[in-house]
Amino acid sequence: MSVHIVTDSTSGLSSGDDISVIPLHVQFGDEVFEDGVTLTQAEFWRRLPTAAELPTTSQPSAGAFRDVYAAHADAEAIVSLHISGDLSGTLESARQGAALLDGGPEVHVVDTRSTSFGLAWAAQAAATVAAAGGSAEDAAEAARRVAARTRILLFVETLDFLLRGGRIGRARHLAGKVLRVRPLLELRDGVIVDIERPRTRRRAIERLYEQILAGGTPERVAILHGDAESDAQALAARLRTALPGLEIGIDLGSPVIGAHVGPGTVGVGVLAAER
């Protein structure tokens, strides 16, 4: 008997013995794919430039959550950690899936108020607590603490994808178009906010670098990009010089994340040192 961890594919994680990952859906026209399962990161970014229309995304069904929870009926409890409820309906599907269970372990559904690296690191922290014999409450609290210490920062080359996905309004989109800015964004308490509006890509990357170092030496840093590997590698090289000994991971954005930020995006996860 143990605590099992469940999360969703916006974390960028893969399912394993300690963490189950439920895929969101990505749709290109009439074709619907499971994020990270029937559509890989590389395949998504290869398809995107020639797509007839921008891809859309949707959350997993309540039934999909119920099935994963039921598959771990021998667990003492399940901690289900997900993308901010202000960004996706995934959290509500998880709650509905838990309500569909007929008996079995208690399911603790947690809104991490984060996604991407923030969600991944939170899930890994919860899994570490669970593996050490901790309770569901302890695992959930460990996840919340890590998510709260994680900043998700990014800039986008175009606001079109955020508009299509409903993450920004038309007025904000139009202002960005008129001013020709590449906004520097932060996921703050579960919602996306502008923190700066640099006008050039070079300046946007420079400000991203400065923001990473603004809070002192972090515990972890990872870079995510939307088919912009050269910029990601250049940023990583600068960070390795500024933060010697700290491993800097680089990854392509997941299909669901990519569908909302688009090509040219560079983002980072920064886990502040625990005080």
C-alpha positions as CSV (number, residue, x, y, z in Angstrom):
1,M,0.0,0.0,0.0
2,S,1.4,3.4,-1.0
3,V,0.5,6.8,-2.4
4,H,0.4,7.0,-6.2
5,I,1.0,10.3,-8.1
6,V,-1.0,11.3,-11.2
7,T,-0.4,14.3,-13.3
8,D,-1.1,15.5,-16.9
9,S,0.9,15.8,-20.0
10,T,1.5,19.6,-19.8
11,S,4.1,18.6,-17.3
12,G,6.2,17.1,-20.1
13,L,6.7,13.9,-18.0
14,S,6.2,10.3,-19.1
15,S,4.3,7.7,-17.2
16,G,6.3,5.4,-14.9
17,D,6.0,3.3,-11.9
18,D,5.7,6.2,-9.5
19,I,3.8,8.8,-11.7
20,S,1.0,8.2,-14.1
21,V,0.6,10.9,-16.8
22,I,-2.8,11.5,-18.4
23,P,-2.6,13.1,-21.9
24,L,-4.5,16.1,-23.0
25,H,-5.7,16.3,-26.6
26,V,-4.3,18.2,-29.6
27,Q,-6.4,18.7,-32.7
28,F,-5.2,19.5,-36.2
29,G,-8.3,20.0,-38.3
30,D,-10.3,16.7,-38.0
31,E,-7.3,14.8,-36.6
32,V,-7.3,14.4,-32.8
33,F,-4.1,13.2,-31.0
34,E,-3.1,12.4,-27.4
35,D,-0.4,14.7,-26.3
36,G,2.9,12.8,-26.0
37,V,1.3,9.5,-26.9
38,T,0.0,9.6,-30.5
39,L,1.7,13.0,-31.2
40,T,5.3,13.5,-30.1
41,Q,7.0,16.8,-29.5
42,A,9.1,16.5,-32.7
43,E,6.0,15.5,-34.8
44,F,4.0,18.4,-33.5
45,W,6.6,21.0,-34.3
46,R,7.2,19.5,-37.7
47,R,3.5,19.7,-38.6
48,L,2.8,23.1,-37.2
49,P,4.4,25.4,-40.0
50,T,2.3,23.7,-42.7
51,A,-1.0,23.3,-40.8
52,A,-4.0,24.7,-42.6
53,E,-5.2,26.2,-39.4
54,L,-3.9,26.7,-35.9
55,P,-4.2,23.6,-33.7
56,T,-6.6,23.4,-30.7
57,T,-6.4,21.6,-27.4
58,S,-8.9,20.0,-25.0
59,Q,-8.7,18.4,-21.6
60,P,-9.0,14.6,-20.9
61,S,-12.4,13.2,-20.2
62,A,-13.6,12.5,-16.7
63,G,-13.7,8.8,-17.7
64,A,-10.0,8.9,-18.6
65,F,-9.2,10.0,-15.1
66,R,-11.5,7.5,-13.6
67,D,-9.8,4.7,-15.5
68,V,-6.3,5.7,-14.4
69,Y,-7.5,6.1,-10.8
70,A,-9.2,2.7,-10.9
71,A,-6.0,1.1,-12.3
72,H,-4.3,2.0,-9.0
73,A,-7.1,0.7,-6.7
74,D,-4.5,-1.0,-4.5
75,A,-2.9,2.4,-3.6
76,E,-3.5,3.8,-0.1
77,A,-4.4,7.1,-1.8
78,I,-3.9,9.0,-5.0
79,V,-2.5,12.6,-5.4
80,S,-3.6,14.0,-8.7
81,L,-1.6,17.2,-9.6
82,H,-2.6,19.4,-12.5
83,I,-2.2,22.5,-14.7
84,S,-3.7,25.6,-13.3
85,G,-7.5,25.5,-13.3
86,D,-7.5,29.0,-14.8
87,L,-5.6,27.7,-17.9
88,S,-7.4,24.4,-18.6
89,G,-10.5,22.4,-17.7
90,T,-8.2,19.4,-16.9
91,L,-8.5,20.0,-13.1
92,E,-12.3,19.9,-13.3
93,S,-12.1,16.6,-15.3
94,A,-9.9,15.2,-12.6
95,R,-12.4,16.1,-9.9
96,Q,-15.2,14.6,-12.0
97,G,-13.2,11.4,-12.6
98,A,-12.6,11.0,-8.9
99,A,-16.3,11.4,-8.2
100,L,-17.0,8.6,-10.7
101,L,-15.0,6.0,-8.7
102,D,-17.0,3.4,-7.0
103,G,-14.9,2.9,-3.9
104,G,-11.1,2.5,-4.1
105,P,-8.5,4.9,-2.8
106,E,-9.2,8.5,-1.8
107,V,-8.1,10.9,-4.5
108,H,-6.6,14.3,-3.6
109,V,-6.9,16.6,-6.6
110,V,-4.5,19.5,-6.4
111,D,-4.4,22.7,-8.5
112,T,-0.7,23.5,-8.7
113,R,-1.4,26.9,-10.2
114,S,1.4,26.1,-12.6
115,T,2.3,23.9,-15.6
116,S,5.3,22.8,-17.6
117,F,8.4,22.6,-15.4
118,G,6.5,23.9,-12.4
119,L,4.0,21.0,-12.7
120,A,6.8,18.4,-13.5
121,W,8.9,19.4,-10.5
122,A,5.9,19.4,-8.2
123,A,4.9,15.9,-9.3
124,Q,8.5,14.7,-8.8
125,A,8.6,16.2,-5.3
126,A,5.3,14.4,-4.5
127,A,6.6,11.1,-5.8
128,T,9.8,11.4,-3.7
129,V,7.7,11.9,-0.6
130,A,5.4,9.0,-1.5
131,A,8.3,6.7,-2.2
132,A,9.7,7.5,1.3
133,G,6.4,6.4,2.9
134,G,4.8,9.8,3.3
135,S,1.1,10.4,3.4
136,A,-1.0,11.8,0.6
137,E,-1.3,15.1,2.6
138,D,2.5,15.2,2.9
139,A,3.0,14.5,-0.9
140,A,0.4,17.1,-1.9
141,E,2.0,19.7,0.4
142,A,5.5,19.0,-1.0
143,A,4.1,19.5,-4.5
144,R,2.5,22.8,-3.5
145,R,5.7,24.1,-2.0
146,V,7.7,23.3,-5.1
147,A,5.1,24.8,-7.5
148,A,5.0,28.0,-5.4
149,R,8.8,28.3,-5.6
150,T,8.8,27.9,-9.4
151,R,8.7,30.8,-11.8
152,I,7.6,30.1,-15.4
153,L,8.8,32.8,-17.7
154,L,8.6,33.0,-21.5
155,F,8.4,35.2,-24.5
156,V,6.4,34.6,-27.6
157,E,7.2,35.5,-31.2
158,T,3.5,36.0,-32.0
159,L,0.4,36.5,-29.9
160,D,-1.8,34.7,-32.4
161,F,-1.6,31.4,-30.6
162,L,-2.4,32.8,-27.2
163,L,-5.4,34.6,-28.7
164,R,-6.7,31.5,-30.4
165,G,-6.4,29.5,-27.2
166,G,-8.3,32.1,-25.2
167,R,-5.3,32.9,-23.0
168,I,-5.4,36.6,-23.9
169,G,-8.2,39.0,-25.2
170,R,-8.5,40.7,-28.5
171,A,-7.5,44.1,-27.2
172,R,-4.3,42.7,-25.7
173,H,-3.6,40.9,-29.0
174,L,-4.2,44.0,-31.1
175,A,-2.0,46.2,-28.9
176,G,0.9,43.7,-29.3
177,K,0.4,43.6,-33.0
178,V,0.4,47.4,-33.3
179,L,3.4,47.9,-31.1
180,R,5.3,44.9,-32.6
181,V,6.3,43.7,-29.2
182,R,7.5,40.3,-28.1
183,P,6.0,40.2,-24.7
184,L,7.8,38.7,-21.8
185,L,5.2,36.7,-19.9
186,E,5.0,35.0,-16.5
187,L,2.7,32.4,-15.1
188,R,1.8,34.1,-11.9
189,D,-0.6,32.4,-9.4
190,G,-2.1,30.3,-12.2
191,V,-2.6,33.1,-14.8
192,I,-0.5,34.5,-17.6
193,V,0.6,38.1,-17.1
194,D,2.8,40.5,-19.0
195,I,5.8,41.6,-17.1
196,E,7.6,43.5,-19.9
197,R,7.2,44.3,-23.6
198,P,10.5,44.3,-25.4
199,R,10.4,45.2,-29.1
200,T,13.1,42.9,-30.4
201,R,13.8,39.2,-30.0
202,R,17.4,39.9,-28.9
203,R,16.1,42.2,-26.1
204,A,13.5,39.7,-25.1
205,I,16.1,36.9,-24.6
206,E,18.3,39.3,-22.7
207,R,15.6,40.2,-20.3
208,L,14.7,36.6,-19.9
209,Y,18.3,35.9,-18.9
210,E,18.3,38.8,-16.4
211,Q,15.0,37.6,-14.9
212,I,16.4,34.1,-14.3
213,L,19.3,35.6,-12.2
214,A,17.2,38.3,-10.5
215,G,16.3,36.1,-7.5
216,G,19.8,34.9,-6.7
217,T,21.2,31.4,-7.4
218,P,18.3,29.0,-8.2
219,E,18.0,25.4,-7.2
220,R,17.0,24.3,-10.8
221,V,16.7,25.9,-14.2
222,A,15.3,24.4,-17.4
223,I,14.7,25.9,-20.8
224,L,11.8,25.1,-23.1
225,H,11.5,26.3,-26.7
226,G,9.2,26.2,-29.6
227,D,11.4,25.1,-32.5
228,A,14.0,27.7,-31.5
229,E,16.9,25.5,-30.4
230,S,19.7,27.8,-31.3
231,D,18.3,30.5,-29.0
232,A,17.7,28.0,-26.3
233,Q,21.3,26.6,-26.6
234,A,22.8,30.2,-26.5
235,L,20.8,31.0,-23.4
236,A,21.8,27.8,-21.7
237,A,25.5,28.5,-22.5
238,R,25.2,31.9,-20.8
239,L,23.5,30.5,-17.8
240,R,26.1,27.7,-17.4
241,T,28.7,30.4,-17.2
242,A,26.7,32.5,-14.7
243,L,25.6,29.5,-12.7
244,P,28.6,27.0,-12.7
245,G,27.8,23.5,-11.6
246,L,24.0,23.9,-12.2
247,E,22.6,21.6,-14.8
248,I,20.6,23.4,-17.4
249,G,18.1,21.2,-19.2
250,I,16.7,22.0,-22.7
251,D,13.5,20.6,-24.1
252,L,11.0,21.2,-26.9
253,G,7.7,22.4,-25.8
254,S,5.0,19.7,-25.5
255,P,2.3,19.7,-28.2
256,V,-0.3,21.2,-25.8
257,I,2.0,24.0,-24.6
258,G,3.2,24.6,-28.2
259,A,-0.4,24.9,-29.5
260,H,-0.8,27.9,-27.1
261,V,2.5,29.7,-27.5
262,G,3.6,28.9,-31.1
263,P,7.0,28.7,-32.9
264,G,9.9,30.9,-31.8
265,T,8.9,30.8,-28.1
266,V,11.6,30.5,-25.5
267,G,10.6,29.9,-21.9
268,V,12.2,28.8,-18.6
269,G,11.4,27.2,-15.4
270,V,13.3,28.6,-12.4
271,L,13.0,26.8,-9.0
272,A,14.1,29.2,-6.3
273,A,16.4,27.9,-3.6
274,E,14.4,26.9,-0.5
275,R,14.8,29.3,2.4
